């Protein structure tokens, strides 16, 4: 693509920026990379209930106010 055309399409007021420098492009590429990684099972999937149990667990490092907050959630 012609850089001038890309500038017009993006319409973000930034001129002469390489496509690979554009934040939107980076975000889209990141999402695509995550999708590919997930399809290749590079990440372990954790059940939602496991996450909640880990959060509401009585951690000794948590302050009393945080413990009360998590207990209310539970």
N, C-alpha and C positions, 0 to 999 in steps of 0.2 A: 504494500500500500504506500501511496505517496504520503509523506509526513504531513503535508498541508491538509490533505483530506482527513487524516486521523485527528489533527487539531480541530477541524470543523466538526467532525462527528462527536468527539468528546465534549466539546463546548464548555470546557472548564476554565477557559481563559489562559491556560498555560500553552505557550507556543514553543515549538522546537524540542519538546520533550520526547525522548525515546519511549516507545510503547512499554518496554520492560521496566522503565522507571516509574510508570504511572501506578498510583496506589490502588486504583480499581482493578487494573490488570493483575497486580501482585495478589490481591485478595482472591480474584477468580482463579488464578494459578494455584494458590494455596488450597482452595476448596477442591480443585481437581486432584492435587497431590494427595490430600486426605482421603478422597474417594478411592483413588487407586490403592493407597495403603490399606484401607479398610477391606477392599475387595481381595487383597492379597493376604488378609488376616495378619497384618503386622501388629495390630492392636488387640489386646485382650478385652473382651466385652464383659462388663460388670452389670449384674442385675440391679435394678433400681432399689429393690428392697435391701440388698447388701450395702449400697451406698448410704441409705437412711440409717440402717443399723450401725454403721461405722460412725455416722455423725452423732447419733444420740447415745452412743456408748459413753459410760462415765469415765472420761479421760481424766487422769490425775493432773495433767498439765493445764486444764481449762480453769478459768476463774469461775467463781460461784455464779456470777451473773450469766456467763455463757452456758454453764450447766443448766441453770434454770430456764434459759431461753430454749435450749434443746429439749428439756423435759416437757415444756409447754407444747412444743411441736409434736412430740411423741404422743 
